[in-house]
Amino acid sequence: MFRQLVLARIIEPTSKQDSLRVLEETGIEPASYATVKRRLPVYGTDAWRRSLSRRAAVASLSAPVRDGQPSGHRRRSCGTTTGRVMTTV
């Protein structure tokens, strides 16, 4: 369910309840609002955050590397009023 909430908020930053609507609009069957309310306190605990951080670190270290950059890592230029800026995506 955490993944669903993150996805919904990336698509459209909105409330917990509206996140369920966003998921439905993308074709994902969301968890119930009662489940969201019940699970969110767990996601706020230090133990859960440490676990998530540890798993993210392991996943980043195991990502395939191509051309000296992790897979999916690319550079793109973004125009600004002062010139061109290179950003990492």
Secondary structure as GFF3:
##gff-version 3
##sequence-region A 1 89
A	DSSP	alpha_helix	2	11	.	.	.	ID=ss1
A	DSSP	alpha_helix	16	25	.	.	.	ID=ss2
A	DSSP	alpha_helix	33	43	.	.	.	ID=ss3
A	DSSP	alpha_helix	46	61	.	.	.	ID=ss4
A	DSSP	beta_strand	65	66	.	.	.	ID=ss5
A	DSSP	beta_strand	69	70	.	.	.	ID=ss6
A	DSSP	beta_strand	75	80	.	.	.	ID=ss7
A	DSSP	beta_strand	83	88	.	.	.	ID=ss8
###
